């Protein structure tokens, strides 16, 4: 139980540091032609059916970073790998 609290706290600290360290240019903007959605770093979403936190968009890698639920590492996805976002 104590281990679980440490994991939750460390994930929260990572998210907070990411949210303060990434500016709005790292937001992810999605469009279907009619509607635009802007996802800010630190937002909780479902990516390809799995819950995660959006960490930001890395322009150099041309990939979006996400922290998957239960993890404390950022995983980068190329835009082609993102099939569905809730």
Number of C-alpha atoms within 10 A of each C-alpha: 5 6 8 10 10 11 14 15 12 14 19 14 13 17 20 14 13 16 18 10 11 16 12 13 13 17 20 19 12 12 9 7 6 5 7 10 10 11 19 21 26 23 16 18 17 16 17 13 11 12 17 21 21 27 31 28 25 17 10 6 11 12 19 22 23 26 22 20 15 12 14 17 13 17 14 18 16 13 10 7 11 12 9 10 12 10
